[in-house]
Amino acid sequence: MKRAGMLRQVSDFSDFSRGHWLQELLCQGEEPSHVQSSPDGQHLLVLQKNRPPPLPRVVAFQHHGIGAADLERNWQPPQPSLVGLLFLQNPVTAGSWVLAIVWEHGRTEVWHFVVAVGWQLLQAVELCQGARARIISVCSQGSSLVWCEERPPLDAHSDMSKCAFRFCVCTRALEVGEQGMRLGTVRIVLHNSPEYQVLASPQHVFMVPVAASFATTSTFLLIWHAEKAKLTITAPSAGFVQSKVLRFSSESDFRKLLLGSVGLLSGLAPLDIHTSTVSNSGGLLLVSTKGAVNMVEPDGTQRHIFDLEGGPLAQGSPVQLKTFGSILACVLAGVLYLIDQNSGRLIEKKILSMKEVHFLESAGEEDSIQLLTQTGIYSFSFSKPEDSSGPEPCLVEMVFEEACRYYQRRSLSSSKLTVEKLKKGGVFQAPVALAAILQHSVRQKQKPARGLQDTYAKLLSTMSLELQSYMSLELLKTCVVCAPESEVESYCEELVEQEVSRILHSDMDKDNLAYLNSIFASFPKAAWKATRSCLQLQQNGDGLLVARATPEVWKKVLGGPQQEEVGHNGVVPLFELICTSFLRFKPKWLPSFVELTQQYVSISWAFSSKEGPEGRVPLYKRALGVLARKNKRGEADDEMELELLLCSKRPKAVLQALHLLIRLKGWQRVVEVAEKFSKLSPLLNKEIFTTLLAEFAQHRELDPYLDMLWPLCPAELTASDILTVVLQHLPCPQQDPVPFSSEGNQLTVGLLKPLLQRVVQRPCVQDEMYSDALQSPTFPPPTPPREH
């Protein structure tokens, strides 16, 4: 797994033009409104506003300045505020760019930087066509500006429903003409639309709704593909909705675009967005108010990445997001999270001592993260420290030893396979290739894969994350051995989590299962935490247990070696290990966990399949077996047995739970279970009703619940069937019966009368077939008139 190194200062502002002024600007009491670096990292732009005096202004600082003229723009407070500092690609020179400064009322200045000359104004233009129009949001895509502007209606007393769709999304490209570079003509992407925040990736523009006042328009996002002139509607909760190519400008009306999808979109939940930004891979990163980080891909699909700590996010608490290669960096409340976007793993969590930080562009360096603070520019590097090369030869040797065990197990020969034979033989190429990759990755500190075959280099790029995870695991084991006693516990917890995760992502054979058993026995609490982390078990807002484990992990948990396969030497399957941890640390979650596993089994394996776990012993019975092996049994265990039986929803288990409740004389619970599970199937309904009718015939404990019991009577039961069941289960009298018993616990006809009346008055099947004819106004029909 990648690990960030120490926070290292790379600049103290002395290498910037007017560096002392930049440091003074950042060290002032309030935070600068906006800090942005150019794509090549050579210029730093600082925007200040709402701080008179001095006046609101934009200042550009040049990295390694040579005395060229700096850019400084300020404006009077009555002038509208600035909405964007954007870099556009130069259509003439590849790799160069121009700067666009956009104000709220539409005025835009295009600046170009020339070495040894400084900043030059290329063009000043008005983006908005109307005097009352104003720009809400703006972004840059390639050499084009894309913005959302408000166009208020001329009539101030217009209908509010019409005023809601007073926005327009436009674009304007940078072109080369006779007079140099200029912004071309305005092209409308979408008109008569609600308010949108526009965010651009290299190929797409995401339109995120700003106001949630209209429920229909705040449930989905729009994605515009400029090259194909295509607009895609996607809802993160429902996925891709619709895609439409806009061939003519008349087709870009927002309300026409939504025709055919209003019914689907109106039934979706409103978007929950706290912060949004675009990743360098082209996806849209969304942070919800609950702290969940999700990625919306350009095709409309959504993928969950990570959950930030700290609970719900307040509306004013800022969340900064920036992607560096495959690493997502997030700053929240002074804490820096480094997350692998591909796997969702938390690589590093750092508490920052700086009050305010800003992410900068790191041109060409995907393995480092640059932060701007009040004291300078700092960098995080993902390279391995030099002193971590101690256990490297052991890692390579372990590869061959593990390969020897693997090939020995698969070999039909009885001759012993040694590491020397494996290294010299040309048959086993996999361990040789892996050893070469491992030796190169731990010894070679430079980025390019020098001295490595092309095939191995491709394998190295594919396996880099797994190799880093494996090496960090070995380094952690070394730290556990050398750590002081006070730190051993924290190291052990991290080690157990990595070991459990590693085994769950590898083949679950007998050796790995025995190793897991020893981990759960030696470190029960750490193993429980590791299980929760690997399966991502947690309660949602409704109190239900949810898990976000991958299907491969679920198959290891449920479909691993069973008890009859691993033998009777004390090694138990992984499912039983996890159930034991639940009973020890979180017993209330065990029935919900068994229900979760059954849902996954029903999706992944066919019913009664021999391959799936339900084809052998049902999961609820395996959980009951774990419960039965407890040393001390109490009332809570009886309740746990009931919950495990009921959560299975199997007819035999439900009836077993019903009999257990009858034995415990919990009549209120008996009737509740009967009402709930009678709806599952007619056959189970008949079994439940017959069981309770037999209990009713024997004693008077169910009399207060007859109004709830009689409606459960199946349609096929007749009065004679009911009387037969009652007579078969009447208690045997101890003496000759008398007409009027003084005990008052005998069954009377009056108690059975409501049920028998209900059954007798129920229409039979034949009556229902002819009910239409019998209810006709004239029956029989009148005689037709005679014909003379």
N, C-alpha and C positions, 0 to 999 in steps of 0.2 A: 504494500500500500504506500502511496506517496505520502511523505511527511515534509512539512515546511521547516526550514531551518530557523535560525535566530533572526530577529528584526535587525536589519543592517542599514545604516545610513549611507546613502550614495551621493547626497548633495546637501550642502548647507547654504544654498542660494548664491554662493560666491561665483559660480560659473554661469549665472544669468546676467543679462544686461540689467543694470540698476537693481542688483540683487538685494542691496540693503533696503531699497524702497519696497521690494516685494515682501521681504521679511517683516518690515514695519506694517505693511498693509494686512498681512495675515495675523499678526500678533495683536491687532487692535481688539477692543472688547468684544465686538459682535462678529459673528461668522460672515464671511463674504457670501453674497447671494448665490454665486455660481462660479465654479472653477472647472476649466476644460483645457485639455491639451490637444495640439494638432495631431493629425494621423501619423506624422513622422516623429513626434515627440520633441520637436525643436522649438516649439512656441507654447507658451502658457498664457491662457486668457483668464482674466479675473473680472467678473461682473459685480459691481456694487450698485445697490439701489436702496431707496427708502432710508438714506442716511445723510440728510443735509444738516450742516455742511460736512464734507464737500458734496458737490452735486453728484447724482447718479452717473456712473461712468463705466466704460469698458477699457481695460488696460491690457496690452499684449507685452509679454516679457520673452525675450529671445534667449534660447539656450546657447551657451558659448558665443555670446554677443560680440560683434566686431565693430560696434559703434554705429551701425545703420540706424535710420530713423525708426522710432518705435511708434506703435499705434496707440493713440489715446483719444477716446470719444466720450464726451459728456453732453448732457442735455438738461434743459430747464425742467423742473418738476411738473409744470402744466402740460408738457409734452407727454403723449402716451408712453407707457412703459415698454421695455424691451421684452420680446417673447422668444427670441432664439438667436444663438450664435452657431452657425452651421458651416461645415466644410463641404464644398462641392468639388468633384473631380474635374480636373482641367481637361477639356476635350481635345486639346492640342498635344500636350506633353503628358505621357503616361507617368503616374506616380506623383505628379504635382497637384496642387489644389488651390482653390480660392476660398475666401472667407465671406459669408453672407451675414450681415447684421440686420435683423428683422424687427421692426417695431409693431406695436399692437394695431395702429391705424393703417398699416400696410406699407409704410415707407421701408425700403430695403436698399442697403448699400452693399455693393460687391467690391471687395478689396483683394489685391494680389500682392504677394511679398516677392521682391526681387533682391537677390544677394548683393550686398554693397550699396544698394540704393535705398531699400526699405519698403514700406507699405505704400501702395499706389491705389487710388480710387478708380475702379474701372467703370462703375455705373451706379447711378442713384435712380431708383424706379419705384412706382407705386404698384403694389400687388393687387390691392382691392380696387374695384371699379367704381363702387359707390362711396359717397362721402360719409355715410353713416355706418358703413361696414367696418368690422374689426376682426382681427385674426385671433383665434382661440388657441390653436396649437399648430406647430410647424415642425417639419423634419426634412432631412435631405436623403435622397437615394441616388447614388452615382453622381451625375451632373445635373440633377433635377431637384427643385424645391417642391414639396407637397405640403399643403396647409388646409386647415379647416377654418372657414371664416363665417361670421354671423352677418346675415343680411336682414336687418329688422324691417317689418312691413311698413309701408308708408302711412297706413292708418293706425294710429296709436291704440284705438279701441277695437282692434281685430279680435277674432275668436281665439281663445287660449289654445285650442287644439291645433289651429293653423300656425300660431306663433311657435309652437314646439318644433315645427319642422321648417325653421327659418335659416338653417345652416347649409353650407355648401363646401364640398371638398374639391380643391383645384390643384393643378400642377403647372410648373413652368420650368423649362429646361434651359441650361446654359448653352449658348450657341456661339459659333465663330463667324463673324461677318467682316465686312470691309473695315469697319471701325474697331475691330478687336472683339473680345468676348463680351456678349450681351445676353441677358435673359430674354428668351423668345416669348411667343404669344401664350396667353392663358388658355389652358384646356381644362374643362370641367370633368371631374371623375364621377361626382355624385352630387345631385342637388335636391332641394326639399328634404333634407335629412335632419335627424336630431344632432345634438352636440357630440362630437367625437374628438378623442385624443389620437393623433396620428403618430405612429412609431414605424420606422423604416428599417428593414433588413436589406441585404444586397439585392434580393430578387422580389421582395414582397413589401407591402405597406399594410400594417395592422391598424384597424380602426376600432378603438376601445370606447364604449359609451361612457360619458362623463356623468351626466345627471341620471338619477334613478327615479325621477318623478313619473315617468311613463313605464309601466311594468312590461309592456310588450316589447319595447325597444331596448330595455336594459337586461335582456336575457341572452343576447347573442353578440358575437363579434363579426366584423367584416374584414376580409383579406383581399387586397387588390393586387393583381399581377399585371404590371404595366406592359410587359412585352406581349402578353396574350390578350390584353384589354378585358380581363376576366375578373369578376367579383365573386367571392365565395362567402357564403353565410355558414357560420359554425357556432354551435353552442357548446361550451366546455362540458356541460352536464349530459349532452346528448350526442356530441360528435358532429360530423359533417351533416349539414342540412340541405344545402342547395348551392349550385354553381351556375353562373350565367355569363356568357360572353356579350359585352356591350359593343355592338358593331357601329351604332349611330349614337349621337349625343342625346337623341330623344329617349333612348332606352336607359339613360342613367338616372331616371327619377327614382327616388328611394321607395316611394309607395308602390310603384309598378314592380320594383325588384322583389318586394315582399309578397306579391300576389301568389297564392298557392301555398304559402308557408305560414300564414298568420295563425291558423288553427294549431299547428304544431308548436310554434314559438310561444303562444299565449299560455300554454300549459306548463312551460318550463320555469324553474326557479330563477329569481334574479341573480345576476352576477355578484360574486363576493370578491371585490378587488380592493386591496389596500395600496399596492404598488405594482407598477408594470414597467418592463424594460425589454429590450431585444438582446438576445445572446449573439455571440459571434458565429454560431452555427446557423442562424437564420430563424430560430424559434422565438416565441414570445414567452417571457418569464412573467408569471403572475404570482403575487404574494397575497393570500387572503387575509381577512381580519383575524382569523384564528391562527395565523402563522404558517400555513401550509404553502410550500413553494411548488408550483406546477409549471410545466412547459407545454404550450400550445404550438404544435407543429404547423407548417404552412398548409398541409393537407387537411387541417381541421381537427386532428386527433389531439387528445390531451394525455399527458403523462405526469404522474406524481414523482417529485424528486426528493423532497425533504420536508421535515416539520421543524420549524424554529422553536426554541425553548422560550418560556416566559408567558405562555397563555395568550389570550386575545390582545391584539395590537390596538392601541389607542389611535384616534384619527390623526393626531398631531405628531405621533412618534415616527421619525423618518427611518426608512429602510433603504440602504444603498446596496445596489446589486451591480456586479461587473463580472464578465466571463473572461478568463485567460486560458485559451486552449480548451481543454476538457474540464477545467476547474472553475467552479462558481464561487466567487468571493462575495460575502454578504456581511455588512456591518449593521448591527442592531444594538442600541443601548450600550455602546462602548465595547462590544464583543465582536470579534472577527471570526466568521465561520468559513472554512474552506471545504467545499463539497465536490465530490466527483459527480459530474452531471450524468455520466453513463450508468453508474451503479447506484447512485443515491447515498454513497457512504460518506460519513463525516471524516474527512482527512485530518483536520486540525481545528482546534477551537482556542483562540487566543483572546485574552483580556487586554485591551489596549490602554495604555496610560495617557494617550493623547486625548484632548477634549474633542477636537474636530479633525476628521480625516476625509480625504477625497481621493478617489481612484484616478490614476493617470493611465494613458495609453503606453503600453510597453511594446514598441515597434519591433517585430521579429523575435520577441522573447516570450514564448508561451509558458516557460517554466519559472517565471518570476512575476511577482505582483508588486506594483509600485504604488506607494501611498504618499500623498502630499499632506504634511502637517504644518504646524506653526513654526517648527524648528528646522524643517528641511524635508527632503524626499527620502523615504525609506523603502527598502525592498525585502520581500520574502523570496527565498530561493528554495527550489525543490530538489537540489542536488544532494547527494549523500555526503555526510561528514567524512573527513579523511580517516578518522580513527575508527570507523565502522568496518574496517577490512579485516579484523581479526578472525572471525569465524568463517571466512569465505572458503578456504580449502575444505573445511568440514562439509559445507553445503554441497560442493561438487561430489565429494565422496559419498554423501548420503544418496545422491541421485543414482549412482551405480549400485549401491546396496539395496535400495528399494526396487530397482529394475531386476536385480538378481532374484529377489523374493517373488516378484511378479512372474518372471519367465520360468522359475523353478516350479511354481504352482501350476502353470499351464503345460509344462513339459511332461511327456510320457516316459522320459528316460530317468533312470534312478541315479545317474552320475551327478555329482555335486557341481553346480555352476558357481564359479568364483568371479570376483570383480576383475581379476587379471584376464580370465578367458573372455569376459564380456567386453573389455576394452580392446583386446586384440582381434576378436572375431569381427568379420565384416557383415554379419547377418543382422545384428541388433543395432539398427541405425538410430532409433529413437533416443535411447539414453546418451549415446555419443553426441547427438545434435543438442540435446538439452544441456549436457555438461558444457559443451562449447559456448552455448548462449549464456549460461550462468556464469562461467569464468569471464566472459567478455563484459557482462553487465555489471559485475561487482568489482572488476579490476580497472576497467576502462572508464575514466571519469569524463572524457570528452563526449560531446553529443553525437558526432558522426560515428557510425559503426565501422571503424577501420579494422582491417585484418579479419573480417568476418565474411564467410561466403554469402552470396546473394540469397540463397535459400534460407540460411540461418538468419540473415538480416530481416527477412519477411516474417519469419517465426518470432523473432525478438519483438518486432512492432506489434504483433498480435498478442503476445504473452506478457507484455511489459508490466501491465497492472498486476497480474497474478504473481509474477516474479518479485515485484516490489513488496507485495503483501507477504510472500513467503520469506523474503529476506528480513523484513521488519519483525516477523514472528520469531525468527531465530535470534535476532538481536535482543528482542524482549526476553527470551528465555535466558540469555546471558545476563541481562540486567537483574532478573529474579535471583540468580545465583549470587551475584555480587552486591545486591541491595542491602541496606541496613534493615534491621528488624522492623522499624516503624513504617517502612515503605513496602514491605513484602506483600501486605494484604491488597493494596491498590494495584500493585504489579500483577498479583495472582488473578484478580478480577479481570484485568485487561487480557491476560494470557488465556484464561478460560474462555472468554468471549471469542477471541481469535481462533482458538483451537476448535470450539464448537462450530463456528462459522466455516472453518476450513473443512471439517469432516462432513458437514451438511452439503457442501458443494463438491464433494468427491464421492467415490463409490462406497456404498454402505455394505462392506463385507463383514465377516465375523470378527476380524482383528480390529477394525475401526469401531465396531459395536462394543467389543470388550473394553476398548480404550475409553469410549464414552461412558460406560458403566463405572469405570474407575474414577473418571472426572466427577460424575454426579455423586459418587460416594465420598470422595475426598473433599470436594468443594461444593456442597449442596446449594448454598446461597448464591455463590458466583455462577453456578450452572443455571440456576433459576433466572438470574438476570440475563445471562447469555441467551437462554431460550426465548425470553420475551423480546430481546433485541433482534435475534435472527428471524423470528416469525413476525416481528412488529405487532405484537399483541397489545391492544389498548381498548378502552371503552370509548364509544362515540358519545355524542351529545344526548342520545336517548338511553344511555346506560347499557347498550348492547355491546358484546365483545366482537371486535373486528380484528382481522389479520391481513397483512399485505405481503405475505410470503409468496415466492414464485412457485409455479407448479412443480419445478424440479425439487424444491425443498419439501413441499408437501408429500411428494412421492417417497422421499427418504423417510419422512416421519411416519407415514402410514403403510408403505409397501416394502419396508425393509425385511430382514430375516425374522421369521416368526419363532415362537418358543420351541416348536418341534424341530426347527432347523439349526438353532444355535446350541442345542443341547441343554442339559440340566445342571450346568456347573455354576449356577448363580448369575449368568448373563441374561438379562431381560431385554426385550425389544425396546426401541427408542420411544414408541408410543407409550408404553408402560412407564418408562423413565420420566417422561413429561407429565403423565398423570400423577405420579408420585410427588413430583415437585408442586403441582397444583394443590394436592391434598395437604402438603406441608406449609406452603406459603400463601396460597390464595384459593381456599377450597370453594368459595362461592363461584369462581370462574369455571370450575371443572365441567358442570353440565353444559354451559354455553360453548366450551371448547369442544366437547364431544359432538354437539350439534353442528358446529362449524366444520369439523372433520367429515361428518356425514354428508353435509352439503357438497364438499369438495369431491367426496367419493362418488356421489351420484352424478357429478359432471364428468369426472375423469374416467371412470370404469363403468362398463355395462352392468346391469343388475345381475347378481349371482355369478359374476365372472370369477373364474378360478384365479386370475392374475391379481385382481384387486383384493384389498384386505377384507371386504365384506363377503367374499367368496369362501373364506375360511371360518373365522370367528367374528361375529359382529363387533363393531367398535364399542358399543355400550356394554357388551358382556366383558370385553377386555378391561374396560374401566371399572366395572363391578368387581372383577377379579382383583384389581389393585386395591379397591376398598376393602375387600374381604380379608386381605393379607395384613391389615392393620392390627397392631398388638392389642390396643384397647378400643372398645367399641362403645359409643354413647348414643344419645338421642339425635345428635347432629348427624351421625352416620346413617341412621334410619331415614332422616330427611334427605340426605345425599343419595341414598339408594333409590328413593322415590323419584327424585329429580332426574337421575340417570335413566331410569326406566321410562319416564314420560318423555324425555327429550328425544328418545329414539324414534317415537311415533310408530313403532311396530305393534301390530295387534296383540301378539302374545305378551310383549313387554307391558303394554297398557293394561291388559287384563291382570297381569301379575302385580302391577302397582295398585290396581283397584282392590285386589284381594288383600294386599298388604295394608291398605287404608282401612278396609273392613275389619281386619284383625286388630288394628289399633283403635277402632271405633271413632274415627274422625269423619263423622257423617256429613258435615258441611263440605269438607274437602272431597268426599266421595261424590257428592252430587255435582260439584263444580267440575271435577274431572270427567264425569259422565256427560255433562252438557258440552264440554269442549271437544272431547274425542269422538262423540257419537257422530259428528259431522264428517269424519274422515272417510268412512265407508259404510254402506248398509249392513254388511255382514258384521262389522265390529259394533255397530249400533244395536243389532239384535242380541249379540253376546252380552253387551253391557246391560241392556234392559232386562234380559232374562236373569242375569246374576243378581241385579238389584231387586227384581220381583221375587226371587227366591228368598232374599234377605227380608223383604217386607212381609212375607208369609210367616217367618219364624219369630219375629219380635216387633215391637212397636217403636223402635228407635228412629225409623225413617218416616213416621207419620207427619212430623212438621214440614217435610220437604216433598209431600205428594204433589203439590201444585207444580213443582219443577220437574218431578219425575214422570208424571203421566204424559206430558207432551213428547217424551222421548220414545213412546211406543211405536214400533215399526208398523208400516202400513200392511204388511202381510200377516201379522198376528191377528187371529180371530178370537172371539170370546171363549170358545171352547179350548183354544191353545192356552189362553191366560189361566183359565180354571184348572187345566191339567197341571201347569207349572205350580200353581198355588197349592193344589191338593198333594202334589208330590213332596212339597217342602214344609207342610204343616208340622209343627213339633208334636212328638208323641206324648199323649197325656199320661201323667203318673198314676191317675185313678180314673174311675168312670166319669165321663163329662156330665156336668149339670147344666140345666137350661140357663141359669144366670150365675156366672162366675163372679166371685168377689175380688179376684186379683186384677181384673181389668186389662190384661195383656194379651187377650185372645183376639184373633182376627174375626171381624164381623162383616156382614154383607154390606153394611153402610159404608165401610171404608173402601170396598171394591166398587161400589156403585158408580162413582164418577168415571172410573176407567172403563167399566163395561158399557156405560152409556156412550162414552166417546168412541168406542170400537164399533158398537151397533149402529150408531148414527152416521158412521163414516160411509160414504157411497162406495159401492163395489165397482169393479172394472166395467161390468156389463152396463150398469146404470150410466156411467160416464160416457160410454159409447153412444147411447141413445138419448142422452140428455137434451140435445138440440131438438130432436123430433118430439120428445115428450113435452117440451116447454113451448111448442108452437101455439099461437093464439087459438086456433080451431083444430081440435083433434077429436074424432077423425075428420079428414077434409070433407067439405060439403059435396053433395051429389051434383055432378055436372048437369046442365039443362038438356032436356031432350030435344032432338032435332026432328022437326016435322017433315 
